[in-house]
Amino acid sequence: MSRLTEQAARILDEVAAFASARGQTVYLVGGFIRDRLLRRACADIDITMEADALEFARSFASAKGYGPAVFYGRFGTAMLNIGGVKVEFATCRAESYPEESRKPEVRPSTIHEDLARRDFTINAIAENLLTGETLDPFSGRADIKARIIRTPLDPDTTFRDDPLRILRGIRFAGKFRFTVSAETLAGMARQAERLRIVSGERIAEEVLRMLEASQPSRCFLLLDAVGALELVLPEVSALKERGTEHPCKELFDHTLKTLDNACRKTRSVPVRLAALLHDIGKPKTLRVEQGKVSFHRHEFVGERMASRVCQRLYLGAEDTRLVTRLIRLHLRPHLLAKENPTDRGLRRFIREVGRDMKPLLTLARADITSANPGRIRRAQERIDHLETRITEINRRDRLSTFKLAVDGHAVMEILGIPPSRAVGWTLSHLEQRVLDGKLPNRKRDLKRYLAHNRSRIVRMSRSMVG
């Protein structure tokens, strides 16, 4: 049992004892029960009760010395963070939704009404913490056993009230490898257009969490099946279009295979997102000339498109930089691996890519898809050989964090020249000799070279910069 699991068990015992002393009934509900039945760790506890949950949370926190709770009065909820375990207290409630909003009007309810308003049957299970009785009016335990996503009420009502549940259900299906029931899937499709009323932030959160699944292609296939993909990621949906009858690689299928490949190699969401978006520039750059298909400069078009996608997904500046850069560079490892470049060429590539080399090679490996196992094996071997050479060069030169060992002040002092473009030319000249392996990048060696070749370097620098 993990530390957080032990902590959660202790907190539940404390909540039960506190409620019992006050003569109140409290229920454990939702994801904690679901994950426990799935034998998955969970650090979030949801407690609900028919009495005033805000007052209960305030009194519980005070009695146990946990510090003040954070209150969300409109929904009748309060949050405590106890040693890394998030505990939410909520008053049982029923909800009704205006037609053009997913913000509900809330009223107090019974525990049975509270369970009925929940998104899916697997989350509509409650346990009386005082008696241990389980309330499962919608057969959530059976659905967990059968690995099915299903709504407690009519799917159209569930998704019309809160269309974000469409994305949540698809995310759960991907995360747990569950099947969405036919009736629920049909309801998602009928209500998909209502995703337009959901805020961009909430959609972005769900999409990024889908990328955390071990096989996120399941999520994007479901998004496509219910008509939601073109609403949330039209750039990916466009990959399904066939712009030619030429038997070229199916872009959508290839993209999802690349995504799943990447997920087997990294947990990084930005790298996984780059895998999902790496070919989105191809539909705009498709050309068929003399029976040959090309996507000239699609990586640059894709880079610009991906920047806008990252903005919609509210990615931070560093994650956006990584995603777009990987897309711009994603063809380079394959080209280099086929060309078998010189060490000099590889040094330039190493310096250009810098700290992004590992995720770039991860994407390059993920991008190798084919129905021909031999072709996959040969492509992987070429990338492996390229990485081996890069590792060896890095070991010798440590170029990933390359910095010339001397600066402009040393150049001016040794050559006896004032600040000018000649200083910059000389630094570039030194850098080139280091990159070519003709000079070690050590201060004493570079200074010695400048001193020994002072007249020639001064003459060359003046002639080069005019």
N, C-alpha and C positions, 0 to 999 in steps of 0.2 A: 504494500500500500504506500503510495507517494505521500510526501509531506502535505500537499494541498488536499489530498483525499482525506487524510487523517484530520486536518484542520476543518474541513467541511463537515465531517461526521461529528466532531466536537461541537461545532456551531449549531448543528441541527438538534443535538441533545440539549444545548443551552436554551434554544428557542422553545423547544417542547416543554422543558421544565418551567420556564418563565410563564408560558401561556397557561400551563396547568395550574400554577400558583394563583393566577388571576381568574381562573374559571373560564378561559376562552379557548376556542378551537382554532387551530392553525393548520394549514395544508401546505405540503411541498408539492409544487406543480412544475410542469413544463420540461425544459431541456435537461435538467438534472436527472429526472426519472428516466427520460428517454435514453440518455447516455449511460446511465447505470445498467439499464436493460441490455444495451449494446456492448457493455463492458468497456466503455470508453471513459477516460478521465474527464472531469468537468469541474471548473473552479467557479462557476456561477450558480447561485442558489436563488430560486424564486419562491417566496413565501406569500400565500394569499389567505385572507380571512374575511368573514362577513362583517366583522366589527371594524372599527376605525384603525386602519393599518398605520397611518401616520403617527397617531398617538402611541400605538404599540411600539413602533420602531424607536420613537423618541425615548420612551420609558426603558426599553430594552437596552439601548445604547448607553443611557445614563447609568442604569443599574450595573452593567458589566464593564463600565469604564472604557467604552470603545470610541469615545469622541462623538461629535455631532454627526447626524445623518444628513444627507443631501435630499431635500424634499422636492417633489414634483406634484404640486397640489392639484393641478388640472386633471391628472390621471389618478390621483389618490395613491401615489407611490412614494417610497423613500428608499434611499440607497446607502448601504454601509460597505466599506472596504475593510475587511478584518483579516489581516495577515496575508493579503494577496487573494483572498476569496471575496468575490462580490456578492452581497446579499441584498436582494430587492424585496421590499415588503409592499404588498398591494392590497387595496380593498377590492373584494369581489365586485365586478362591474359588468354591466351590459352596455353595448355600444350601438349607436345608429349613425349612419353616414349621409351627409348631404350629397347630392348627385355629382357635383363637380369638385369634390374635395375628399381627401383621405384622412382628414382630421375629424375624429368621431365626436358626437355628443354622448356624454358618459353619464350613467346613473348607477347607484348601488344595486347589487343583485345578490342572488344566492350562488353558492359554489357551482351548482349545476348549470346555471345561466352563464357563469364565468367560463366554464369549460367549453360551452357551446360556441362562444365568440372566438375561440382560438383558431389559428390558421389551419393546422393539420391534426389529424387524429393522434399522430405520434407525440404531439405536444399537448394533447388534451387529456392527460392522465394526472390524477391528484392522489396524494397519500395523506391521510389524517395522521399528523405527527404524534398525537396523543394515544390513539388506538391502534395505529398501524394499518387501518383499513384502506384499501385501494379503491378509488372511484375511477371507473373506466367506462363511461356511458357510451362511448363511440368506438369501442373495441380497438383502442390504440395499441394495446399489447399484442393483439393478434396481427395488426398491420406491421408492427416492428418485426415480429417473427416471420411474417410473409414478405418483409422488405418492400412495403408498398407505401407510397405517398398518396393520401386521400384526405379530403376535407370533411370536417364534422357535419357541416350543413351542405345545402345545395352549392355546388362549385360556383355557379354564376353569382350567387349572393356573396359568397366568400371573396371572390376576386373583384366583383363590382364594388363592394364596400372598400376594399383595400387592394388595389392592383399590384402593389409592391409584393404581395404574397405570391404572385406568379413567379417572380425572380427568386424569392425565398424557397419556394417549393422545388424549383429547378436546382438551386444550390444544394438543398438537402439531398436531392436525388443523386447529384454528383458526389457530394461528400461521403454519403453512406452507401453509395452504389445501390440505391433503391430504384424501383420502377414506379413511375407515375401511373396511377390507374387511368383507364381509358376515359372514364367519365370526368375525372379531374383534368386530364389533358385537354379534353374537348372544351371544358369550361375556361381553361387558361386561354385557349385559342379564341373563344368568343369574346373574351374580355381584354385581350391583349392591347387593343387600341387605348384603353383607359390608362395605360402606362404613361401616356402623355401628360397626365395631371400630377405625376410623381416628380418630386424635386430631383434635379440632376445629382445632388450629393448622395441621396439614398440609392439611386440607380448605380452610381459609381461604386459605392460601398459593396453592393451585392455582386457586381461584375468582378471586382478585384478579389472578393472572397471566393468566387467560383474558381479563380485561378489557383487557389490554395489546394484544390482537390488533387488526388493522386492521378486522376484521369479526367481532366477538365473538358476534354472533347465531348463527353457525355452531356455536359451542361450546354455547350454551344449547339449541339445537334438538337437538344430539346428546345432551346431558344428559337432555333430555325423552324422546328416542327410546329410551334404555336404562333409563329408570325411575329415574335418579339425581337428577333435578331436584327431585322432591318430598322427597328425603332431605336435600339440601344447602341448597336454597332453597325451602322449601314456600310461602313468601309469593309468589314469582314463579310457581311451579307453579299456585297458586290462580287466577291470571289466565286460565288456560285454560277455567275453568268458565263455562258460560253460565247466569247466574241468571235469564234471561228469554228469551222467544222474540222479543222486540222486535229489529228489525234494527239494533241499535246497533253501534258500532265494536268489533271483536274486540280485547280488551284485550291478550292475549298477543302477537298479531301487531303491534299498534300499539307495544307496549313494545319489541319487538326492532327495529322500524324506528327508533324514537326512539334506542335505544342505538347503532345503526350510524350514524345521523345525527350523534350526539354525537361519535363516534370520528373522523368526518371533520373535526370542528371543534376538537378538543382531545385532548391526550395525557394529561390529568389523570385518574388513576384514580378519585379521589373524585367528579369530575363525571360520569364514565362510570357509576359506581355509582349516583349519583343518578338518571341517566337510566333505568337498569334498574329502580330501585325507585320511580320517581315516582308510579306509579298503584297501588301495592300496597294502598292504602286503599280502592280502589273496590269490590272484592267485598263488603266488610263494610258499605258504605254504599249499595249499589244499592237504588233504589226505582223502582217503576213506578206512576205515578198518572195516571189519565185518558189513558192511552196514551203518556205521556211518561216517559222514563228520566232519573233524576237520581242523582248521587253526592255529595249535599250534605255538605260539610266533609270530603271524602275526603282533602284535603291534610293536614289535622290528624291524622286517623287514621293516614295513611301516615307522617307524621313520627314518631309514637310507635312504629309497627311498624319503621320503618327504624332507629331508635335501637337496638332489640334485635338487628336483623340486623348492624349495625355492631359491636355487642359480640361477636357470634358470630364475626365476621370479624377480630376483634382489631385493629380500626382505632384509631388514636390519637385523643386528645380533639379535636384541631383538625380532623382529617379527618371525624370523626363530626359535629362541629358544622356543617361545611360541607354534608355530605350531607343531614342532617336539615333544615337551614335552606333549602336549595334546594328540597327537596320541599314544605316548608310554603309557600314563596313562588312555586312554579312557575306558578301560574295568573295571578299579578298582572300580568306584562308583557302577556299577551294581553288581559286586561280593560282595562288602561290604553290599550293601542294602539287598541282599539275605541272607547273613550270619548273619546279625544283631550282629555286633561285640561288644565287651566290650568297655567301655569308654577308657580303656588303648589302645586298638587297634586303636580306632578312633583318639586318640591323636597322635599316631605315623603317621597315614595317614595325619592328619592336618599339622603336622610339615613337612612331606615330600613334600606335595603339596604347602604349603605356600600361596603366593599371587596369585597363579594360580587357587585357588579353585573355584571362581565364574565362569570363563570361562570353567573349566573342568565340572562342574555340568551343565552348559548350553549345552555343547556338549553331555553329558550323556543323558539329556532329549531329545535332538534332535535325538539321535541315537535310540530312541524307535519307531519302525515302525512295523506294523502288520496289517493284514486284519481283525484281531479280536479286536474289540473295548474294550472288557473286559480285554484282555491281556495288551493292551496299558494302560488302566486305572490303573490296578494293578501295572504295572512297574513304572508308574509315581508316584503313591502313595508311593511306596518303596523309590524312590529317594527323594520325599518330606520329608518323615520321616527321611531319612539319613541327609538331609540338616538341618532339625530342630534340630537334635542331635548335628550336627557340630556347628551350631549357638550357641546352649546352652553351649557346651564345650568351644567354643571360648570366649563366654561372661565371663565364669568363669576363664579361664586360659589365654586368649589372646595369644593363641599359634601360630597364623599365623605369628606373628613377634617375636617369642620366642627368648629370650636371657637370659642366666643364670645371676642372679643378682650379682654373685661374679666371680672374675677371678683368674688366677693362682697365682698372687702376694698375694692375700688374703689367698689362700690355703697354700702357703709356709710360710707366716708369722704366721698363727694360728697353723699349724702342726709342724713348726720348721724344715722343710725339704728343701734341696737344689733343684734347677731346675733338673728335672728328669722325667722319664716316670710315676713315682708315682703321680706326679702332674696331668698329663693328666687322669690317671685312676680315681683319686679323683673327678675331674670335671665331668667325665662321670658318676660316681656313684651318685653325687649330681643331675645331670640332670635327671637320671633315676628315682630317688625318686620324683622329681618334676613332671615328666611326668606321674608317677603312682599315683599322687595325695597324696603322703605321706608327702610331704613338700611343704609349700608355697614358691613361687619364690620371696622372699624378703630377702634383704641383711642381716638384723639383725637375721632373723630366720636361714638362712644358716650358718652364722658365729657361732651362738649359737650351732647349731647341730655339726659343726666341733669341737668346743671347748669341748663340752660335751662328744664327742665320739673320742677324739684325738687318744688315744692309740690304740683303736680297728681299726680305719681307717688307721693309719700308718702301723699297722701289716698286715691288709688285702691288702693294696696297695703293700707292699713289696712282699707278697706271690703271688699276681696276676701278677706282672711284673717281678718277679724273682730278 
